[in-house]
């Protein structure tokens, strides 16, 4: 399994009326691939936030392989 960093991102309006992107949560998960990492992170995010669906607190998900020094 590989390790992935999964970020749950949300668009919000700032005080100046401009839209900006904020990170609602960052999780590290072990998974077979990016799709598996996304699904595992969705489950964990919903459990941690007591949600029925991840999209209640985020607009999109960014998945990236974790970088480890050799």
N, C-alpha and C positions, 0 to 999 in steps of 0.2 A: 504494500500500500504506500501511497505517496501522501505527503502533507500539503494541505491547501489553506490559504487565507481567504475567507469569505466575508465580504462587506455588504451590509444592507444599507442602501442609500435612499435618501428622501429629498425631494425638492421642496423648499420652503421659501416664503417671501420674507426678506429682511426688512428692517425698519425703514430703509430708503425705497421700498417697493420693488426692489430687484430680486429676481429669483436666484437662489443659491442652492448648492447641493451639500447636504450634511450626511455624516455617517451615523446611522442609528445604532449599529453594533458591528463588532468585528469578532469573528470566530475562527479558530484554527481547527481543522478536522482532518482525520486520516480517511482516505477514500481511494477507490480504484481509479477514478478519473474525475474530470470536472463535473460531469453530470451527477455522479454519485456524491461528490462533495457538496453540490448545490442542494440535493435532497436531504442529506444529513444535516446540513446547516439550517435548512428551513425547519426541520423538526426541532432542533435544539433552540432556535430563535423563538419559535412558537411556545415551547415549553418554558423557556426563561421569561418570556414576556406575558405568559398566560393568554395567548391569542389562539383563535381558531384558524387563522390564515395569516401568513407573513405579510401579505400586502396591506394589512390594516395599519402597519407602522413603517412600511418601506415601499418605494416605487420600483426599485430594481435591485439586482444582486450582481456584484462583481466578484469573480472567482479568479484567483491567481495561485500558481504553484508557489509554495513556500521556498524561499532561497536560504540555503544553508551553506556556510563556508566549508570548503573541502579540506 
